[in-house]
Amino acid sequence: MKSTLTQVRSYDRSVQLLLANQFTINLGFYMLMPYLAQHLSGTLGLAGWLVGLVLGVRNFSQQGMFLVGGTLADRFGYKPLIVAGCVLRTVGFATLGLVDSVAALLVASAATGFAGALFNPAVRAYLAADAGERRVEAFALFNVFYQAGILLGPLVGMLLTGVDFRVTCLVSAAVFALLSVVQIRALPARRGNDAADRGAGAGMLAQWRGIVRNRAFLLFSSAMIGSYVLTFQVYLALPLEVRRLGGDGGSGTVAVALLFAVSGLTTILGQTRVTAWCTAHTAPGQALARGLLCMGLAFVPLLAATALPVPGGGVARWLLAAVPPMLAALLLALGTMIAYPFEMDTIVRLSGDRLVATHYGLYNTICGVGITVGNLLTGVALDAARAAGMSALPWLALLLLGLGCSGALYGLHRAGRLTRPAAEARPVVA
């Protein structure tokens, strides 16, 4: 941790503020979101399909609008979009705690999602711009602060929700309000390196067409979908497997909590060391391929566990329910630590350092659609496997997905498609 703080202090104040901002954003978000579904179905008594609709609107308004948010950040500067996103999330979270009508809940949910679409691409583009040649190291630190917020947020939210969920909403809104004020006062204004193109009147659709013509960027984005589908299984397939074998009681709850603790703490403690080693010993494309390979291999312990007899109960059954998923979570975290900083850096390089926020926006949209489809297929595979008595099927499919995406990234690396010169990556403007 001392080494991490030393690295943070070596950056300009703007980078330090962006790192602290991301921790605070995740703290405020994750203290509320894990408990929203229970509030909607329990306290407000909404039907299950309405709960799904409210949560789905939030996800769609974020994933579907990333490209718009990134484009606006490139056009108007990064700071206004970061501030606007935090202000909008302040209003959205406060509203979620104060209203009970379905229409108002849908509007508030959409606002919180659109807020993420506004500040996410802008934050990453700003960090890439101010970190300069130290982008990889900066994004490693970014992931540490990101995971710290995810780890701490639900714990704070649990305490607040124990009092009243509305208190959680208002405290989360206050966190984003404070963050908005800090950024207005302390975050310097920043634009990308392509201000001349914006000044020449580059049209939004022309910019999008230029990015879509960047074949290397699209191939890279498609190959990286697998990483998001695989890592999301910490929230989907792994907890379901723990509950299947360990039950819904206290022991199962403990095992699920350990999944998240293993994932978050591993990243916080190991990210900077892993990135330093990879930077010294591997090319960026190789690191990406190895990260995806590690994510795929994360499901080998679960695959191997399906060959073991299931104990009737006791400690042996709890260990079978908890240990393979925890090993999987550990390897998924390691794979993410290897790949993530180089992933963020590669997007900048493939953009030619032009319209960086727009590239991040489109990348997030592509991966978001991939996560939705991937999770749907994973859920189908889990149900089919249980019905057919073939418990190994989902883990084998996820293993093959990791191997396939790793191979695709290695092929792009060998073909030189991940290190294109800036002149070749520049989008067409009009």
N, C-alpha and C positions, 0 to 999 in steps of 0.2 A: 504493500500500500504506500509506503514511503516513496518508492521508486515512481509509482503512478503519480503521486502528488508533485514530485519533482518535475516530471515530464509536463504536467499541466502548467506549472509555474513558468516553464520555459517558453510558452506561447504568448502571443499578444493578448491583451485584455479582451478583445472581441471573441477570440476562440475560447478563452476561459469562461466567458459569460454564456456562450452558446452551449458549452458542456453542462454548466450549472442549469441553464434553461431546460435542456433535455431531461435532466434528472427531475426537475420540478414538474415538467409537463407529464412525465410518466407517473410521478408520485400522485398528482392530482387526478389523473385519468384512472389509474388502477386502484385508487382508494374507493372509487365509486362503481365502475363498470362491473366488477365481479358480483356485486350485490343488487344490480338493477333489476335483473329478471325476477328475483325473489320479491322485491318491492312491488313490481308490476303485477305479479300473479298472486302474491299473498296480501299485502296491505291494500292494494287497489282492487284486487279480485278480478283482474282481466283474464279472459279466456286465453288458452295456450297459443292459439293462432294470432291473437292480437299482440301478445308478448313477442312472438317471433316477428311480427310485422314491425313493431317499434324498433327492435334490435336490428332487423334487416335494413330498415330505412337508414339507420346510422351508418351501417357498413357500406351500403350502396352509395350514399351521399359522399362518403370519403373516397372509396376506391374509384368510383365513377368520375370524380371531379379532380383527381390528382393532376391530370394533364392541364386542366384549366388553371388550377392553382400555380403550377410551375410556370405556365406561360405568363400569367399575371406578374409573377415574381421577376421574371426576366424583363418584362416591359416596364414595371414601375419601381423596381428595386426590391431587395430582399427584406429590409426592415419593415416597410409598410405591411407586407403580407404576413410576417411573423406576428406583428402587433395585432393586426386585424383578426388573425386566427385565434389568438389568446383572448381577445375581447369577446369574440363570438362564442368561444367555449365557456367563458364566464357566464354569459347570458343563458346559454343552453343548459349548463349544469344547474344553475340557480332555478331555472324554469322547471326542470325535471323534479326538483324537490318541492315545488310550490303548487303545481297543477295536478289535476286528476282526470281531466277530460282527454279522450283519446286523440282528438284533433290537436290539442295543445302539446300533448306528449310526442306526437309525430313531428310537429314543427320543431320542438326542442331537440329531438333525436337527430333530425336532419341537420340542424344547426351545429350540433357537436361534431357530426361527421364532416360537414363541409369545412369546419374550422381546421380539422386535421389536414384536409386537402390544401388549405391555404398555407399553413406554416411548415408542413413536413418537407416538401421540395425546397422551399426557401432556406430552411435551416441547413440542409445538407449542401446546397449550392454555396451558401455563405461560408460554411466551414471549409469547403474545398477551396474557395477563393482565398481566404485569409491564411489557411495553413500552407498554401504554396507547395513547395517540393516535399513538405513533410505531411502530405495528405494521408498516407497510409497509417502513420503513427497517430495522427489526429483522429482518424476514424476508429482506430483501436481504442483510444481513450473515450471516444463518443459511445462505443458499445458498452464500456464499463459503466459509465454514468446512466446509460439507457437501462441496463439490466439492474442497476441499483435501485432505480425508481420502480421498476416492475416488482422487485423483491420487497421493498418497503411499503409500497402503496397499499396492497391488500391487508397488511398487518394494521396500518393506521385505520383503514376503512372498517376493519372488523371491530375495532374499539369504538369508533364513532357510530357505526350501524347498531352496535349493542345499545346505544342510547336512543337513537332514532335515525332512520335513513335520511330524513330531511336534513338533519344536522350534517350528515356526510355530504349531501349535495351542496349545502351552503358553505361548508369548509372547503370543499373542492373548488367551488366557484371563487371563494376568497383567495385561494392559492393562485388561480389563473388571473384574477384581478391584480394581485400584487405583482405577478410576473409581467403583466402588461405594463404596469407603471415603471418597473425596473427597466424594461426594454426601451420604453419611450425615453427615459432619462439617460440611460447608460450605453445602449447599443448604438454604435456609429452607423450612419447610413452607408449602404454598400450596394453596388451594382456589379454585374458581371463584366467580362472583358469585351462584350459585343454591343456596347452602347451605341456605337456608330451605326450599326445595322438598325437598331430601334429608331434612331434619329432619322434614318433615311426612309422611315415609314414602312418597315417590313410588316406585311400582313400576317395575321395569326394563322390563317389557313395555309399560306405559303410556307411559313415556318414549319407547320406540322407536316406538310408534304415533303419538305426537305429532310426532316428527321425520319420519316417513314422510308425514304430512299436510302437511308444509312443501313445497308444490309448487315454489316458486321454488328451494329448495335442491336438490331432485331434478333439476329441469331444468338447473340450473347444473352439477351433478355429472355428468350425462349428457353435456352439451356438452364438458366438460373431459376426458372419456375420450380424445378424439382427441389431446390434447397428450401424454398418456403413451404412447399407441401410437406416435406420431411420434418422440418423443425416445428411445424404447427401440430404435429402429432403429440407433442408434449401436452397440448391442451385437449386433444381429441382421443386418439387411439390408446395412448399410454394410460391415462386415467380410467378409461373404460376397461382396459385389461386388468388394472389393479382392482377395480370394483367387481369384475367378473369372478376373479379368484379370491379376493380378500373380503368381499361383501361390502355393505353400505354402513357398517358400524364404525366404532371409533378406530379400530385398527386399520380399516380401509382408508379412513380420513387421514390418519397419520402417514400412511404410505403415499397417498396423493400429495400431501404437503411436502414430503421429502423429495418428490419429483421436482417440484418447483425450486426448492432450496438447493438441490444439487445443481440444477441448471444455472440459477442465478449466481450462486457463490463461486462456482467453477469459473464463470466468466469474469467476475469481479477480481478474483485472485490471480487468474492466469492469463488474461487477455494480452496484456502488454508484453509478457515474456514470450508467449507464443508468436506474436507478431514480430518481435525483434528477431527471433530465431528464423522465422520464415523469410523475413526481409534479407537476412544474411546468407541464407542457404538455398533459396528457391527463386525462380522467376515468378512474376505475378500470375501468369497463366497456369503454371504448375501448382501454385498454392491453391488456386481456385479448384482445379481438378482434384487435388488431394483433399480439400475440404469437403467436396461433394462425395468423394469416396468414403471418407470417414462417416458422413451422415448416413450413407447407405449401409455401411457395416454396423451402424448403431442397432439395426434390427436383427442382427445375427444372434445376440443373446436371447431375444424373444423367440426366434425361430428354433433355436436349440432347446429352449424350455418346453416347446410343444411335444418334444419326444419323451419328456419325463412324465411319470405317473403323477396324477394330482392327489396330494394327501387329503385325507378326510377332514382335517382341521388342525388346530394348534399352531405352534411356532413354524413347523415345516411348511404348512400351507401359506402362512403369512410371508415367509421368506420367498416362496415361489411366486407369490403375488407381487412382492416389492422389489426383489433384487434384480431380475432381468429388466423391468422397466427403468429402474434407477441407472443401471449400466447403459441402457439406451439413451436416457436423458444426458448422461455424462458424455457419451460419444457425440451426441447431437450438439451439445454445447462446444465440445472441442472442434468439431467440424465447422461450426459457425465462427469460432474464434480464428480459425485458419483462413476462412474464405472472406468474411465480411469486410475487413479493411481494404482488401484488394478488389473486392466487388465494387465498393463505392468509388475507388480510385479508377477502376476500369471504365466506369460510366463517364467520368470526366474526360479520360483520354479518348474514348470513342466519340465523344461529342466535339472533339477538337477545341475544347475549352470555350465553346460558344453555345448559347442557349442551354446552359448547364441545368438550370432548374426545370426547364421544359423536358429535358431528357430524363431527369429524375422523376418528373411527374408521369411521363409515359411509361417508364420502367415500373413504377409502383402500380400503375393501372394494369399493365400486362401481368405482373406477378399476382396482383389481387384477384384478377379473373382466374388465373391458374390455381390459386389457393381454393377458391370457391368450387371449381370443377374437381380439383384433387380431393378435397374433403368429402364432396358428394360421393365420388367413386370409392374413397376409403370407407365411408359409412356403409355403402352397398356391399363392399368386400367383407367387412366385419359381420354384417347380418348374414350374408350368404355362407360365410365360413362356419358360423355357429349352427345354421340350419343344416348344413351338409356334414357337420362334424369334422371339418378340415381347418382346424385352428391355425395351421401354418400359413394358409393362403395370403392373408393380408401382409404378414411380415415378409414373405417371399416377394410379393409385389412391390413393397416399399424398398426392399433391398435392390431389386432389379431397376427401380426408378433411379436410385442413387448411383448405381453402376452406369446406367445409360447416360445420365446427365454429366457424370464425371468424364466419361469417354467423349462426349460431345465437346465439353470444355477443353479437354486435352487436344482434341482435333483442331479446334479453333486456335489454340495456342501454337500448335505445330505449324499451322498454315499462316501464322502471323496476323490473324484477324483480330487479335486482342490488343495489338500495339500499333494501330494504324497511325501514320503521320497526321498531324492536325489538319493539313490542307485537304486531305482526302475525306475527312470526317465532317467538314463544315456543311451545315445544312443550307439549302438554297433559300435566299431571301428575295423579297420583291418590294 
